[in-house]
Amino acid sequence: MTGGLAASRQVYASLPQAADFAPPPAASGAVAALGLPVSGLSAATGLVGGKLDTVAAGDFDPSTYFTPPAGAGVPPTRLLGVIDLTQLLKPGPVGAGDGTSTPKIITTVEHAQGTTKPPTAVRTELTWRPRIEVTTVAPLTTTRPDSLDIRSIGVTRFDGAPSTAEVRGELRDFKLSFAKVLSVDFRRMAFTGRPGTSPDLDVKIGDVRFDGDLRFLDKLREYLPSPANGPRVNVDGKGVEVGYGLAVPTVGAGVFLLQNLALSIAVRLPFDGTPVRTTFCVSSRGHPFLVTVSLLGGGGFFSLTVESGEVTVLEAQLEFGAAAALDLGVASGSVSITAGVYLKLDHGASLLEGFLRAVGALDVLGIISVSVEFYLSLKTTEVPKNPAHPTGPKRTEIVGAAMVTVRVRVAFFSQSVSMSMERRFGGGGDPSYSDAFPTQHAWSKRCAAFAALKDVS
C-alpha cells in the first residue's frame, strides 16, 4: 500500500490470493462460526478480509468482509449454525481496531523469556464484540445491539509440545422461534470449545410459549395443572432442543369419558445447518388416549415430524370397538367387535395396516357353549412390477388375511376348528410396455405364440 499507515487505516500489506482463516475449533462454534478470507494485513486489526480499498478508506462492509473466496473450504460466518451473521451487522466505519467493529485478529511470535533463541510458538488471538441490529432474521430475534461477544486464542508450538486452542462465544437477550409454533426467550448462551473435549455450554432460559397455529395451547394451559413434562430445553454442541407438553386431565360427562390425552411438541435447531426438525404428538404409542361413549370405546395416538416445511414422518393409530352382553338365566351371550388402523409414512416409505375382529359367544346352562371368532388383517407391501426383475420398479399390493375359528364345548368335550385364507390385491395401475417386455426376446416369444398371418388376396 502507498501513502503510509495513517493514510491507509494502517493496512500495510496485501495478499496476492486470499487465504482462509477460521478460529479454532471452527467446527464446533455453537454460538458463532467465523469464516474470513484474509486479503491483507493491518497494524491495528491484524488480519483483514474483504476489499482492501474499502477497508483503507475506513469503511466496513460485512457482506464482502466475510464472504469466502470461490472454492474456499472455510465455513461461512454463521450464528447458531443456521443464521447468516452478516445479515445482523451494519455497514459502518472500520473503527479503532479494538474489535468492536471489525474483528481484531493479532498474530504474535513468542520467544523464550530473556533469550534471543528461535521462536517457540505462534499465538493468534481474536477479539470481536460487534454491534448487531435489533431485528428478526429467520428464527432469531435480537433485543440489544451489544449482545454478541466472540474471543479465541490459538497457540502453535515449535518445541514438540501439543498446540492449544480455545474459542469462547456469548449471545445475550435473544429469542428463538422454532418452526413458528414454539418460541423461547434466552437470557444467555455462552459457549467454550477446546479441541478433543466436549463443548461447555452455559444456558439461561426465560419464557417458553406457543406461537402461530398453536397459540391456543397457551390459553389452554392456563386452565390446566402444570404438566410434569414441560417445558424442557436441552442444549449441547450439536444444537438446541426445546420440548413442551400438556397433559389433559380425565374428562367425564355422562356416558362420555376421555382419558390419557396429552399434547406435546419438540423442536430441534441444529448448529450444523441441517434442517430444523419439529415433532408434534397427540398421546403416544406407549400411552394412547382412550375414549368411551356408552358401549363404544377406542383410542390411539398421532405423531407428525416436519423438516424445512416438509412432512418427513407421520405415524398414527386408531382403534375402536363395541361390546354387548345378554343374560336370560338359562342362556347367556355376548358379542364384541374391534377394528383398528395403523399408518406410517417415513421419508417417502409408507406402511398401512388394519384389522377387524368380531367375537360372538353363547352359553346354555354351563353345559353347552359355542363361540365364533372372525379376524381380518390388511396391510400394504411393496413388490416388483416385473417378477423377473426383482430389483426393478415397485408397485404396492394389499395383502388381506382372514381367519375364522369355531369352538364348541359340550360337557367335558371340546373341539376347535379354524379356517384361513389370504388374498392379494394389486395396485399402481397396469404395467408399462417396458415392464411386460423388458427384452426383444420376450416380445419375439410373445409374437411367436400367435398363428402366422396369411395373405388371402
CORFENFEN-V798688 format. One record per helix or strand of 2 or more residues. SS is the DSSP state (H for helix, E for strand). FROM is the first residue (numbers start at 1). TO is the last residue. If there is no record, write none. Layout:
SS|FROM|TO, SS|FROM|TO
//
This chain:
H|4|7, E|11|22, H|26|28, E|32|33, E|35|42, E|46|49, H|52|56, E|59|60, H|62|65, E|78|79, E|83|84, H|85|88, E|92|93, E|104|110, E|121|128, E|136|137, E|140|142, E|148|157, E|164|178, E|182|193, E|200|210, H|212|221, E|232|236, E|239|247, E|251|253, E|256|259, E|262|270, E|277|282, E|289|293, E|296|307, E|310|327, E|331|346, E|349|364, E|368|384, E|394|410, E|413|426, H|433|436, H|440|448
//
